[in-house]
């Protein structure tokens, strides 16, 4: 195993290589493994993501919490691990020779590496790793934030707070195969069509309709 190759991938050179080795060591391989590092890395990751969202997005607590949960989720961290090729460096016991490496193990190693960078240097370098490899970009987070917002509920609350109004989402068409369909939905308020949007599901198309109308109303 060439540990320098992993350092190149994560864009950080460890002063103490043993910390990085521990961060990629599973309990099936050695008692001196990443479990405690994972615990610390999870907390650091949660804090850095929360701070980033707080500083960059003016959304309510619920939306911010849902967004943070998506960013720090095992599925998202697994994608990060795959992008970095971490599985090629993992130290695993013989029991894994004929077994696939689980998403949770890959996600745990990402958190362990975060803790390792912090212990080897400081919070700023750990933050840099999180920003560059997990948060990635403002646009990426914008997409995640948008996916957590229930625009239909917001639209209903905004239009109905001053009185009753009729809100309708009408499916105009469904094109393509059932597992790869494109839905076209129009939004009518008080029988007036305000927008028509497409989506991979009726829900997605309806959410887009509500988002567009809310943006125009604001």
SELUM-969557 format. One record per residue: residue number from 1; x, y negated, z of N, C-alpha, C, CB in turn. Coordinates in Angstrom, 3 decimals. Glycine has a CB too. Layout:
// residues N
ATOM NUM X Y Z X Y Z X Y Z X Y Z
...
END
This chain:
// residues 218
ATOM 1 0.841 1.204 0.000 0.000 0.000 0.000 0.872 -1.248 0.000 -0.950 -0.009 1.224
ATOM 2 0.655 -2.114 -0.959 1.400 -3.358 -1.054 0.554 -4.478 -0.450 1.782 -3.675 -2.534
ATOM 3 0.841 -4.814 0.796 0.034 -5.789 1.528 0.121 -7.177 0.899 0.478 -5.850 2.986
ATOM 4 1.245 -7.441 0.198 1.400 -8.750 -0.442 0.356 -8.963 -1.552 2.819 -8.888 -1.020
ATOM 5 -0.032 -7.889 -2.202 -1.057 -8.004 -3.245 -2.390 -8.456 -2.663 -1.233 -6.666 -3.971
ATOM 6 -2.704 -7.940 -1.486 -3.940 -8.363 -0.824 -3.847 -9.818 -0.399 -4.237 -7.473 0.393
ATOM 7 -2.683 -10.222 0.076 -2.493 -11.632 0.452 -2.692 -12.548 -0.754 -1.084 -11.847 1.052
ATOM 8 -2.238 -12.103 -1.910 -2.425 -12.896 -3.126 -3.905 -13.040 -3.457 -1.681 -12.257 -4.306
ATOM 9 -4.654 -11.976 -3.247 -6.079 -11.994 -3.567 -6.860 -12.917 -2.637 -6.648 -10.587 -3.494
ATOM 10 -6.484 -12.934 -1.356 -7.212 -13.761 -0.390 -6.616 -15.162 -0.264 -7.220 -13.086 0.973
ATOM 11 -5.514 -15.394 -0.982 -4.851 -16.713 -0.990 -4.390 -17.154 0.390 -5.785 -17.758 -1.556
ATOM 12 -3.845 -16.202 1.136 -3.272 -16.541 2.445 -2.133 -15.574 2.752 -4.361 -16.491 3.571
ATOM 13 -0.990 -16.123 3.165 0.173 -15.327 3.545 0.243 -15.247 5.072 1.485 -15.938 2.957
ATOM 14 0.192 -14.048 5.581 0.224 -13.847 7.026 1.647 -13.974 7.562 -0.357 -12.477 7.387
ATOM 15 1.779 -14.679 8.677 3.047 -14.719 9.387 3.298 -13.380 10.076 3.062 -15.870 10.414
ATOM 16 2.221 -12.802 10.635 2.286 -11.499 11.274 1.488 -10.512 10.418 1.736 -11.558 12.743
ATOM 17 2.193 -9.738 9.618 1.532 -8.807 8.698 0.700 -7.765 9.448 2.571 -8.108 7.821
ATOM 18 1.065 -7.478 10.692 0.341 -6.461 11.456 -1.117 -6.856 11.700 1.038 -6.216 12.790
ATOM 19 -1.374 -8.155 11.755 -2.757 -8.614 11.951 -3.599 -8.250 10.731 -2.802 -10.152 12.204
ATOM 20 -3.056 -8.470 9.548 -3.784 -8.126 8.327 -3.965 -6.619 8.215 -3.051 -8.665 7.091
ATOM 21 -2.915 -5.868 8.570 -3.019 -4.401 8.524 -4.126 -3.917 9.457 -1.668 -3.743 8.910
ATOM 22 -4.215 -4.503 10.636 -5.281 -4.140 11.576 -6.654 -4.496 11.012 -5.068 -4.843 12.927
ATOM 23 -6.732 -5.610 10.294 -8.013 -6.082 9.756 -8.573 -5.157 8.682 -7.853 -7.477 9.188
ATOM 24 -7.727 -4.316 8.101 -8.196 -3.399 7.060 -8.121 -1.940 7.516 -7.375 -3.588 5.784
ATOM 25 -7.993 -1.734 8.821 -7.880 -0.388 9.378 -9.186 0.040 10.026 -6.741 -0.320 10.396
ATOM 26 -9.756 1.121 9.540 -11.009 1.661 10.073 -10.722 2.552 11.281 -11.771 2.457 8.982
ATOM 27 -11.713 2.698 12.145 -11.552 3.498 13.357 -11.269 4.967 13.055 -12.792 3.387 14.215
ATOM 28 -11.644 5.428 11.878 -11.371 6.811 11.491 -9.892 7.037 11.197 -12.202 7.188 10.275
ATOM 29 -9.154 5.948 11.011 -7.726 6.033 10.680 -6.831 5.827 11.896 -7.379 5.009 9.620
ATOM 30 -7.238 4.893 12.770 -6.397 4.555 13.919 -7.244 3.888 14.998 -5.227 3.627 13.493
ATOM 31 -6.839 4.104 16.244 -7.540 3.448 17.358 -7.323 1.946 17.325 -7.069 4.016 18.705
ATOM 32 -6.201 1.533 16.793 -5.915 0.102 16.654 -6.538 -0.380 15.347 -4.365 -0.183 16.683
ATOM 33 -7.849 -0.621 15.387 -8.597 -0.926 14.164 -9.243 -2.310 14.230 -9.670 0.138 13.923
ATOM 34 -10.073 -2.567 13.221 -10.599 -3.928 13.037 -11.829 -4.275 13.889 -10.946 -4.122 11.603
ATOM 35 -12.319 -3.389 14.733 -13.612 -3.618 15.393 -13.661 -4.916 16.192 -13.927 -2.462 16.308
ATOM 36 -12.627 -5.183 16.988 -12.626 -6.429 17.765 -12.459 -7.653 16.869 -11.510 -6.400 18.812
ATOM 37 -11.672 -7.504 15.821 -11.512 -8.608 14.877 -12.831 -8.932 14.193 -10.445 -8.271 13.832
ATOM 38 -13.575 -7.894 13.867 -14.876 -8.087 13.228 -15.800 -8.923 14.106 -15.527 -6.734 12.920
ATOM 39 -15.796 -8.639 15.402 -16.624 -9.386 16.353 -16.280 -10.870 16.328 -16.447 -8.830 17.771
ATOM 40 -14.995 -11.168 16.358 -14.562 -12.565 16.342 -14.847 -13.209 14.994 -13.072 -12.668 16.667
ATOM 41 -14.564 -12.490 13.920 -14.778 -13.032 12.584 -16.231 -13.358 12.305 -14.278 -12.067 11.557
ATOM 42 -17.130 -12.533 12.824 -18.561 -12.781 12.658 -18.952 -14.127 13.254 -19.377 -11.660 13.307
ATOM 43 -18.419 -14.428 14.438 -18.732 -15.704 15.108 -18.133 -16.890 14.360 -18.213 -15.690 16.554
ATOM 44 -16.901 -16.737 13.885 -16.259 -17.818 13.135 -17.022 -18.094 11.839 -14.786 -17.466 12.826
ATOM 45 -17.381 -17.039 11.144 -18.125 -17.177 9.895 -19.453 -17.883 10.128 -18.363 -15.806 9.260
ATOM 46 -20.183 -17.468 11.151 -21.469 -18.087 11.446 -21.338 -19.563 11.738 -22.122 -17.398 12.609
ATOM 47 -20.304 -19.931 12.497 -20.095 -21.342 12.833 -19.743 -22.176 11.605 -18.994 -21.474 13.875
ATOM 48 -18.804 -21.685 10.801 -18.352 -22.446 9.632 -19.495 -22.639 8.638 -17.169 -21.735 8.949
ATOM 49 -20.279 -21.599 8.408 -21.409 -21.707 7.489 -22.459 -22.671 8.040 -22.035 -20.321 7.238
ATOM 50 -22.744 -22.565 9.336 -23.723 -23.460 9.955 -23.277 -24.917 9.845 -23.938 -23.083 11.431
ATOM 51 -22.006 -25.173 10.090 -21.483 -26.535 9.995 -21.589 -27.060 8.565 -20.023 -26.583 10.470
ATOM 52 -21.259 -26.215 7.596 -21.325 -26.625 6.195 -22.758 -26.976 5.801 -20.781 -25.513 5.283
ATOM 53 -23.698 -26.140 6.178 -25.096 -26.388 5.840 -25.611 -27.648 6.530 -25.959 -25.184 6.227
ATOM 54 -25.236 -27.829 7.794 -25.673 -28.998 8.554 -25.195 -30.296 7.892 -25.152 -28.916 10.001
ATOM 55 -23.967 -30.277 7.405 -23.384 -31.488 6.824 -23.849 -31.772 5.409 -21.898 -31.385 6.834
ATOM 56 -24.284 -30.748 4.690 -24.544 -30.916 3.267 -26.001 -30.791 2.835 -23.758 -29.935 2.530
ATOM 57 -26.882 -30.319 3.739 -28.263 -30.098 3.340 -29.235 -30.689 4.355 -28.529 -28.612 3.165
ATOM 58 -30.172 -31.470 3.858 -31.174 -32.084 4.726 -32.457 -31.255 4.691 -31.455 -33.550 4.294
ATOM 59 -32.374 -30.037 5.256 -33.528 -29.153 5.305 -33.871 -28.846 6.751 -33.262 -27.853 4.521
ATOM 60 -35.070 -28.315 6.965 -35.477 -28.015 8.332 -34.721 -26.810 8.875 -36.983 -27.765 8.398
ATOM 61 -34.840 -26.600 10.172 -34.082 -25.549 10.847 -34.375 -24.165 10.278 -34.386 -25.564 12.329
ATOM 62 -35.649 -23.937 9.960 -36.025 -22.631 9.437 -35.314 -22.304 8.134 -37.515 -22.568 9.231
ATOM 63 -35.295 -23.246 7.209 -34.646 -23.034 5.918 -33.140 -22.867 6.073 -34.946 -24.195 4.977
ATOM 64 -32.547 -23.660 6.953 -31.105 -23.552 7.176 -30.746 -22.207 7.800 -30.615 -24.695 8.073
ATOM 65 -31.566 -21.746 8.729 -31.301 -20.454 9.387 -31.403 -19.304 8.394 -32.285 -20.226 10.552
ATOM 66 -32.417 -19.366 7.525 -32.580 -18.316 6.516 -31.418 -18.322 5.533 -33.906 -18.493 5.763
ATOM 67 -30.957 -19.522 5.188 -29.845 -19.630 4.253 -28.572 -19.077 4.864 -29.640 -21.081 3.829
ATOM 68 -28.315 -19.440 6.117 -27.126 -18.907 6.795 -27.185 -17.388 6.864 -26.999 -19.496 8.213
ATOM 69 -28.359 -16.850 7.168 -28.507 -15.394 7.269 -28.178 -14.718 5.945 -29.933 -15.028 7.706
ATOM 70 -28.571 -15.317 4.826 -28.269 -14.738 3.517 -26.771 -14.791 3.227 -29.046 -15.472 2.416
ATOM 71 -26.141 -15.902 3.568 -24.723 -16.067 3.270 -23.873 -15.087 4.064 -24.282 -17.495 3.564
ATOM 72 -24.210 -14.869 5.337 -23.403 -14.003 6.199 -23.886 -12.556 6.184 -23.418 -14.530 7.620
ATOM 73 -24.872 -12.249 5.355 -25.422 -10.891 5.315 -24.392 -9.888 4.804 -26.673 -10.850 4.432
ATOM 74 -24.583 -8.626 5.189 -23.669 -7.568 4.756 -23.643 -7.443 3.241 -24.065 -6.235 5.379
ATOM 75 -24.797 -7.616 2.599 -24.851 -7.485 1.138 -24.021 -8.565 0.449 -26.304 -7.556 0.650
ATOM 76 -24.081 -9.796 0.969 -23.296 -10.870 0.369 -21.806 -10.691 0.647 -23.768 -12.224 0.891
ATOM 77 -21.466 -10.302 1.880 -20.058 -10.090 2.217 -19.482 -8.911 1.450 -19.896 -9.864 3.720
ATOM 78 -20.313 -7.927 1.156 -19.865 -6.798 0.348 -19.480 -7.266 -1.056 -20.962 -5.718 0.273
ATOM 79 -20.250 -8.182 -1.616 -19.924 -8.740 -2.934 -18.577 -9.455 -2.881 -21.033 -9.714 -3.408
ATOM 80 -18.364 -10.196 -1.788 -17.090 -10.893 -1.615 -15.949 -9.884 -1.564 -17.106 -11.756 -0.331
ATOM 81 -16.144 -8.818 -0.794 -15.121 -7.779 -0.670 -14.813 -7.143 -2.027 -15.574 -6.703 0.326
ATOM 82 -15.844 -6.887 -2.810 -15.644 -6.292 -4.136 -14.919 -7.248 -5.074 -16.987 -5.888 -4.745
ATOM 83 -15.256 -8.533 -4.980 -14.580 -9.531 -5.810 -13.089 -9.611 -5.496 -15.225 -10.900 -5.616
ATOM 84 -12.763 -9.394 -4.231 -11.371 -9.473 -3.787 -10.646 -8.131 -3.896 -11.315 -9.968 -2.354
ATOM 85 -11.389 -7.072 -4.203 -10.772 -5.749 -4.315 -10.285 -5.191 -3.002 -9.637 -5.804 -5.264
ATOM 86 -10.971 -5.538 -1.915 -10.517 -5.126 -0.585 -10.536 -3.612 -0.407 -11.380 -5.772 0.479
ATOM 87 -11.464 -2.929 -1.051 -11.576 -1.476 -0.843 -10.308 -0.739 -1.268 -12.775 -0.923 -1.616
ATOM 88 -9.532 -1.321 -2.163 -8.294 -0.679 -2.603 -7.211 -0.707 -1.534 -7.784 -1.348 -3.856
ATOM 89 -7.426 -1.513 -0.495 -6.415 -1.659 0.546 -6.843 -1.064 1.898 -6.086 -3.119 0.721
ATOM 90 -8.060 -0.581 1.980 -8.578 -0.079 3.248 -7.801 1.133 3.739 -10.046 0.274 3.111
ATOM 91 -7.595 1.178 5.034 -6.963 2.338 5.675 -8.070 3.157 6.323 -5.872 1.903 6.739
ATOM 92 -8.382 4.280 5.698 -9.500 5.115 6.127 -9.023 6.519 6.460 -10.582 5.168 5.042
ATOM 93 -9.763 7.189 7.351 -9.443 8.550 7.736 -9.757 9.548 6.639 -10.186 8.919 8.983
ATOM 94 -9.339 10.787 6.838 -9.542 11.834 5.835 -11.014 12.100 5.542 -8.884 13.110 6.292
ATOM 95 -11.873 11.779 6.505 -13.307 12.037 6.318 -13.892 11.220 5.177 -14.065 11.736 7.600
ATOM 96 -13.176 10.185 4.734 -13.685 9.321 3.657 -13.175 9.721 2.279 -13.304 7.885 3.929
ATOM 97 -12.397 10.812 2.211 -11.828 11.196 0.923 -12.890 11.493 -0.122 -10.942 12.397 1.093
ATOM 98 -13.967 12.118 0.307 -15.041 12.475 -0.621 -16.318 11.685 -0.358 -15.333 13.962 -0.530
ATOM 99 -16.166 10.532 0.269 -17.324 9.713 0.616 -17.178 8.306 0.032 -17.498 9.645 2.147
ATOM 100 -18.280 7.749 -0.339 -18.276 6.358 -0.799 -18.120 5.432 0.403 -19.581 6.025 -1.587
ATOM 101 -17.420 4.336 0.180 -17.237 3.347 1.243 -18.510 2.517 1.354 -15.994 2.435 0.965
ATOM 102 -19.083 2.455 2.533 -20.361 1.766 2.721 -20.201 0.252 2.616 -20.965 2.133 4.075
ATOM 103 -21.305 -0.398 2.300 -21.315 -1.864 2.241 -20.959 -2.475 3.587 -22.684 -2.371 1.788
ATOM 104 -21.390 -1.837 4.662 -21.132 -2.380 6.001 -19.640 -2.397 6.308 -21.875 -1.561 7.065
ATOM 105 -18.926 -1.363 5.896 -17.481 -1.326 6.135 -16.790 -2.450 5.377 -16.893 0.039 5.718
ATOM 106 -17.169 -2.639 4.130 -16.581 -3.714 3.333 -16.889 -5.082 3.935 -17.091 -3.649 1.893
ATOM 107 -18.136 -5.254 4.377 -18.528 -6.524 4.997 -17.758 -6.746 6.294 -20.046 -6.551 5.268
ATOM 108 -17.592 -5.688 7.074 -16.848 -5.789 8.337 -15.415 -6.231 8.087 -16.861 -4.443 9.081
ATOM 109 -14.810 -5.730 7.020 -13.424 -6.086 6.726 -13.277 -7.548 6.342 -12.887 -5.212 5.615
ATOM 110 -14.269 -8.079 5.654 -14.235 -9.510 5.325 -14.238 -10.327 6.612 -15.445 -9.906 4.425
ATOM 111 -15.113 -9.970 7.544 -15.162 -10.675 8.830 -13.857 -10.495 9.601 -16.346 -10.173 9.675
ATOM 112 -13.269 -9.303 9.522 -12.007 -9.041 10.219 -10.871 -9.873 9.643 -11.654 -7.556 10.140
ATOM 113 -10.854 -10.018 8.336 -9.826 -10.837 7.695 -9.975 -12.294 8.107 -9.903 -10.705 6.164
ATOM 114 -11.208 -12.767 8.225 -11.448 -14.137 8.697 -10.837 -14.325 10.079 -12.966 -14.451 8.733
ATOM 115 -11.117 -13.386 10.972 -10.557 -13.461 12.328 -9.046 -13.370 12.293 -11.127 -12.347 13.212
ATOM 116 -8.525 -12.511 11.411 -7.078 -12.361 11.299 -6.400 -13.650 10.877 -6.744 -11.268 10.318
ATOM 117 -6.979 -14.322 9.903 -6.419 -15.599 9.447 -6.442 -16.622 10.581 -7.204 -16.136 8.223
ATOM 118 -7.552 -16.651 11.314 -7.672 -17.580 12.443 -6.604 -17.299 13.505 -9.077 -17.482 13.069
ATOM 119 -6.432 -16.034 13.882 -5.462 -15.683 14.910 -4.026 -15.897 14.443 -5.654 -14.244 15.333
ATOM 120 -3.800 -15.714 13.151 -2.458 -15.876 12.600 -2.075 -17.334 12.423 -2.355 -15.164 11.279
ATOM 121 -3.110 -18.209 12.306 -2.801 -19.627 12.073 -3.745 -20.540 12.842 -2.875 -19.948 10.581
ATOM 122 -4.888 -20.866 12.226 -5.811 -21.801 12.866 -7.186 -21.726 12.203 -5.259 -23.243 12.799
ATOM 123 -8.142 -22.468 12.755 -9.513 -22.446 12.246 -9.601 -23.062 10.851 -10.446 -23.188 13.204
ATOM 124 -8.711 -23.994 10.523 -8.770 -24.648 9.217 -8.495 -23.675 8.082 -7.778 -25.794 9.160
ATOM 125 -7.531 -22.780 8.279 -7.243 -21.790 7.247 -8.361 -20.759 7.130 -5.923 -21.094 7.542
ATOM 126 -8.960 -20.411 8.274 -10.113 -19.504 8.245 -11.274 -20.168 7.520 -10.534 -19.097 9.681
ATOM 127 -11.467 -21.448 7.794 -12.520 -22.210 7.130 -12.270 -22.281 5.626 -12.614 -23.624 7.719
ATOM 128 -11.031 -22.473 5.227 -10.680 -22.549 3.804 -11.017 -21.239 3.097 -9.182 -22.877 3.631
ATOM 129 -10.715 -20.120 3.741 -11.047 -18.814 3.166 -12.558 -18.681 2.984 -10.513 -17.674 4.061
ATOM 130 -13.319 -19.073 3.999 -14.783 -18.964 3.947 -15.351 -19.845 2.849 -15.405 -19.346 5.299
ATOM 131 -14.852 -21.072 2.759 -15.351 -21.999 1.742 -15.035 -21.505 0.329 -14.750 -23.391 1.955
ATOM 132 -13.831 -21.000 0.137 -13.381 -20.608 -1.200 -13.949 -19.278 -1.670 -11.889 -20.539 -1.228
ATOM 133 -14.158 -18.358 -0.730 -14.543 -17.004 -1.136 -15.974 -16.612 -0.778 -13.612 -16.028 -0.519
ATOM 134 -16.561 -17.291 0.185 -17.911 -16.910 0.623 -18.930 -17.980 0.264 -17.932 -16.657 2.134
ATOM 135 -18.660 -19.217 0.626 -19.573 -20.305 0.251 -19.397 -20.648 -1.227 -19.324 -21.562 1.131
ATOM 136 -18.166 -20.659 -1.696 -17.800 -20.802 -3.111 -18.067 -22.198 -3.660 -18.553 -19.791 -3.938
ATOM 137 -19.335 -22.636 -3.693 -19.620 -23.933 -4.309 -20.939 -24.484 -3.809 -19.643 -23.815 -5.834
ATOM 138 -21.097 -25.769 -3.965 -22.335 -26.435 -3.574 -23.509 -25.886 -4.373 -22.218 -27.953 -3.771
ATOM 139 -23.292 -25.628 -5.657 -24.374 -25.128 -6.500 -24.842 -23.754 -6.042 -23.926 -25.070 -7.956
ATOM 140 -23.899 -22.914 -5.649 -24.236 -21.575 -5.172 -25.128 -21.654 -3.943 -22.963 -20.777 -4.855
ATOM 141 -24.781 -22.522 -3.012 -25.581 -22.663 -1.800 -26.936 -23.285 -2.121 -24.837 -23.513 -0.760
ATOM 142 -26.964 -24.203 -3.081 -28.235 -24.798 -3.470 -29.208 -23.729 -3.939 -28.025 -25.841 -4.566
ATOM 143 -28.724 -22.784 -4.722 -29.574 -21.694 -5.197 -30.089 -20.846 -4.042 -28.810 -20.819 -6.185
ATOM 144 -29.225 -20.592 -3.066 -29.631 -19.789 -1.911 -30.662 -20.544 -1.083 -28.410 -19.422 -1.042
ATOM 145 -30.411 -21.826 -0.864 -31.361 -22.640 -0.099 -32.727 -22.641 -0.777 -30.841 -24.088 0.056
ATOM 146 -32.717 -22.851 -2.087 -33.979 -22.890 -2.818 -34.740 -21.575 -2.716 -33.726 -23.223 -4.273
ATOM 147 -34.009 -20.464 -2.681 -34.664 -19.160 -2.621 -35.319 -18.903 -1.271 -33.665 -18.066 -2.917
ATOM 148 -34.946 -19.675 -0.252 -35.523 -19.471 1.080 -36.730 -20.369 1.349 -34.470 -19.716 2.137
ATOM 149 -36.970 -21.327 0.454 -38.032 -22.303 0.687 -39.345 -21.821 0.084 -37.648 -23.670 0.100
ATOM 150 -40.406 -21.914 0.841 -41.738 -21.558 0.343 -42.381 -22.817 -0.218 -42.629 -20.924 1.476
ATOM 151 -42.134 -23.073 -1.500 -42.638 -24.291 -2.126 -44.164 -24.296 -2.218 -42.034 -24.451 -3.514
ATOM 152 -44.764 -23.126 -2.369 -46.226 -23.064 -2.467 -46.876 -23.555 -1.175 -46.686 -21.625 -2.778
ATOM 153 -46.330 -23.151 -0.050 -46.867 -23.598 1.235 -46.667 -25.100 1.399 -46.197 -22.838 2.398
ATOM 154 -45.477 -25.581 1.024 -45.207 -27.012 1.136 -46.157 -27.817 0.251 -43.748 -27.313 0.760
ATOM 155 -46.401 -27.312 -0.944 -47.301 -28.005 -1.860 -48.714 -28.074 -1.288 -47.317 -27.306 -3.223
ATOM 156 -49.182 -26.956 -0.754 -50.528 -26.915 -0.190 -50.670 -27.892 0.970 -50.866 -25.500 0.274
ATOM 157 -49.657 -27.907 1.829 -49.701 -28.805 2.984 -49.688 -30.262 2.547 -48.525 -28.530 3.921
ATOM 158 -48.884 -30.585 1.536 -48.750 -31.980 1.096 -50.031 -32.490 0.429 -47.570 -32.117 0.127
ATOM 159 -50.645 -31.649 -0.401 -51.820 -32.091 -1.136 -53.099 -32.033 -0.298 -51.988 -31.253 -2.376
ATOM 160 -53.110 -31.191 0.694 -54.342 -31.017 1.467 -54.369 -31.797 2.780 -54.542 -29.566 1.760
ATOM 161 -53.278 -32.458 3.114 -53.240 -33.157 4.391 -54.207 -34.342 4.416 -51.824 -33.633 4.683
ATOM 162 -54.512 -34.900 3.239 -55.424 -36.047 3.171 -56.826 -35.652 2.706 -54.858 -37.105 2.236
ATOM 163 -57.071 -34.378 2.586 -58.391 -33.940 2.144 -58.296 -32.637 1.373 -59.052 -35.012 1.283
ATOM 164 -59.429 -32.085 1.048 -59.475 -30.802 0.353 -59.195 -31.001 -1.127 -60.842 -30.118 0.555
ATOM 165 -58.349 -30.142 -1.688 -58.130 -30.155 -3.126 -58.013 -28.718 -3.607 -56.862 -30.976 -3.500
ATOM 166 -58.289 -28.524 -4.861 -58.301 -27.194 -5.459 -56.963 -26.918 -6.136 -59.460 -27.057 -6.470
ATOM 167 -56.239 -25.915 -5.624 -54.936 -25.548 -6.173 -55.041 -24.154 -6.777 -53.823 -25.601 -5.078
ATOM 168 -54.674 -24.029 -8.067 -54.776 -22.740 -8.749 -53.472 -22.414 -9.470 -55.950 -22.746 -9.746
ATOM 169 -53.045 -21.162 -9.333 -51.910 -20.652 -10.094 -52.476 -19.623 -11.077 -50.796 -20.017 -9.146
ATOM 170 -52.371 -19.902 -12.364 -52.986 -19.053 -13.381 -51.897 -18.428 -14.243 -53.979 -19.862 -14.256
ATOM 171 -51.901 -17.096 -14.281 -50.930 -16.382 -15.113 -51.373 -16.444 -16.572 -50.777 -14.902 -14.648
ATOM 172 -50.579 -17.110 -17.398 -50.906 -17.305 -18.807 -50.504 -16.083 -19.636 -50.212 -18.564 -19.346
ATOM 173 -49.315 -15.534 -19.317 -48.853 -14.392 -20.095 -47.820 -13.590 -19.320 -48.269 -14.853 -21.427
ATOM 174 -47.619 -12.349 -19.775 -46.577 -11.474 -19.262 -45.938 -10.795 -20.461 -47.145 -10.424 -18.236
ATOM 175 -44.674 -11.091 -20.690 -43.988 -10.542 -21.858 -42.855 -9.630 -21.422 -43.450 -11.667 -22.756
ATOM 176 -42.582 -8.612 -22.233 -41.504 -7.685 -21.927 -41.995 -6.461 -21.192 -40.448 -8.369 -21.116
ATOM 177 -41.070 -5.535 -20.928 -41.399 -4.310 -20.230 -41.671 -4.586 -18.761 -40.278 -3.293 -20.380
ATOM 178 -42.333 -3.628 -18.113 -42.769 -3.842 -16.733 -41.618 -4.117 -15.784 -43.536 -2.649 -16.249
ATOM 179 -40.457 -3.513 -16.041 -39.313 -3.727 -15.154 -38.419 -4.879 -15.605 -38.495 -2.462 -15.062
ATOM 180 -38.814 -5.539 -16.682 -38.025 -6.670 -17.173 -38.947 -7.707 -17.810 -36.956 -6.196 -18.191
ATOM 181 -39.998 -8.047 -17.084 -41.019 -8.946 -17.622 -40.684 -10.407 -17.364 -42.374 -8.618 -17.020
ATOM 182 -41.245 -11.253 -18.201 -41.203 -12.697 -17.991 -42.645 -13.175 -17.861 -40.450 -13.437 -19.167
ATOM 183 -42.962 -13.781 -16.726 -44.308 -14.270 -16.452 -44.364 -15.769 -16.706 -44.730 -13.947 -14.999
ATOM 184 -45.445 -16.207 -17.335 -45.696 -17.628 -17.536 -46.918 -18.021 -16.711 -45.907 -17.959 -19.051
ATOM 185 -46.725 -18.996 -15.829 -47.780 -19.408 -14.901 -47.982 -20.910 -15.010 -47.433 -19.006 -13.439
ATOM 186 -49.253 -21.332 -15.015 -49.542 -22.764 -14.975 -50.163 -23.116 -13.634 -50.481 -23.175 -16.137
ATOM 187 -49.854 -24.295 -13.171 -50.385 -24.794 -11.904 -51.417 -25.877 -12.185 -49.246 -25.341 -10.997
ATOM 188 -52.623 -25.655 -11.687 -53.709 -26.635 -11.842 -54.104 -27.152 -10.460 -54.948 -26.001 -12.575
ATOM 189 -54.243 -28.461 -10.364 -54.739 -29.086 -9.142 -55.947 -29.929 -9.510 -53.632 -29.952 -8.445
ATOM 190 -57.070 -29.589 -8.876 -58.345 -30.232 -9.219 -58.620 -30.133 -10.718 -58.341 -31.709 -8.780
ATOM 191 -58.372 -28.914 -11.248 -58.647 -28.554 -12.642 -57.742 -29.241 -13.656 -60.064 -28.875 -12.966
ATOM 192 -56.691 -29.909 -13.180 -55.745 -30.554 -14.090 -54.434 -29.778 -14.093 -55.504 -32.034 -13.685
ATOM 193 -53.975 -29.385 -15.294 -52.705 -28.664 -15.411 -51.550 -29.642 -15.205 -52.588 -27.957 -16.798
ATOM 194 -50.711 -29.354 -14.185 -49.591 -30.239 -13.872 -48.264 -29.726 -14.405 -49.491 -30.430 -12.387
ATOM 195 -48.121 -28.405 -14.518 -46.876 -27.852 -15.043 -47.078 -26.390 -15.410 -45.730 -28.001 -14.017
ATOM 196 -46.204 -25.891 -16.274 -46.177 -24.475 -16.651 -44.729 -24.003 -16.556 -46.762 -24.245 -18.104
ATOM 197 -44.517 -22.880 -15.846 -43.160 -22.398 -15.621 -43.075 -20.894 -15.855 -42.698 -22.741 -14.202
ATOM 198 -41.845 -20.411 -16.120 -41.587 -18.997 -16.337 -40.812 -18.399 -15.159 -40.812 -18.793 -17.646
ATOM 199 -40.967 -17.098 -14.985 -40.227 -16.406 -13.934 -40.211 -14.910 -14.175 -40.828 -16.708 -12.568
ATOM 200 -39.297 -14.212 -13.492 -39.200 -12.764 -13.628 -40.312 -12.049 -12.867 -37.844 -12.282 -13.139
ATOM 201 -41.031 -12.800 -12.052 -42.211 -12.279 -11.352 -43.223 -13.406 -11.259 -41.846 -11.723 -9.923
ATOM 202 -44.475 -13.046 -10.956 -45.492 -14.086 -10.787 -45.113 -15.001 -9.624 -46.890 -13.456 -10.547
ATOM 203 -44.586 -14.390 -8.558 -44.191 -15.178 -7.382 -43.125 -16.208 -7.744 -43.670 -14.256 -6.267
ATOM 204 -42.121 -15.778 -8.502 -41.054 -16.703 -8.884 -41.593 -17.834 -9.746 -39.942 -15.961 -9.628
ATOM 205 -42.442 -17.498 -10.696 -43.007 -18.523 -11.572 -43.877 -19.501 -10.791 -43.823 -17.876 -12.691
ATOM 206 -44.671 -18.981 -9.847 -45.521 -19.843 -9.017 -44.673 -20.766 -8.146 -46.454 -18.992 -8.133
ATOM 207 -43.587 -20.223 -7.584 -42.705 -21.045 -6.753 -42.073 -22.162 -7.584 -41.607 -20.174 -6.104
ATOM 208 -41.682 -21.835 -8.814 -41.107 -22.864 -9.689 -42.123 -23.964 -10.001 -40.606 -22.231 -10.995
ATOM 209 -43.360 -23.553 -10.237 -44.423 -24.539 -10.494 -44.561 -25.494 -9.314 -45.772 -23.831 -10.766
ATOM 210 -44.648 -24.928 -8.130 -44.824 -25.748 -6.924 -43.615 -26.663 -6.709 -45.039 -24.848 -5.684
ATOM 211 -42.403 -26.151 -6.953 -41.194 -26.941 -6.771 -41.182 -28.142 -7.721 -39.948 -26.068 -6.995
ATOM 212 -41.553 -27.905 -8.984 -41.557 -28.993 -9.974 -42.548 -30.072 -9.601 -41.883 -28.455 -11.362
ATOM 213 -43.740 -29.685 -9.194 -44.776 -30.658 -8.833 -44.362 -31.427 -7.589 -46.130 -29.956 -8.601
ATOM 214 -43.762 -30.743 -6.614 -43.301 -31.420 -5.401 -42.216 -32.448 -5.752 -42.761 -30.388 -4.370
ATOM 215 -41.322 -32.073 -6.638 -40.236 -32.990 -7.043 -40.813 -34.238 -7.714 -39.244 -32.277 -8.009
ATOM 216 -41.803 -34.049 -8.560 -42.431 -35.195 -9.250 -43.220 -36.058 -8.283 -43.353 -34.709 -10.377
ATOM 217 -43.846 -35.419 -7.300 -44.672 -36.181 -6.340 -43.792 -37.017 -5.415 -45.559 -35.223 -5.501
ATOM 218 -42.579 -36.483 -5.131 -41.668 -37.210 -4.267 -41.053 -38.415 -4.992 -40.571 -36.278 -3.763
END
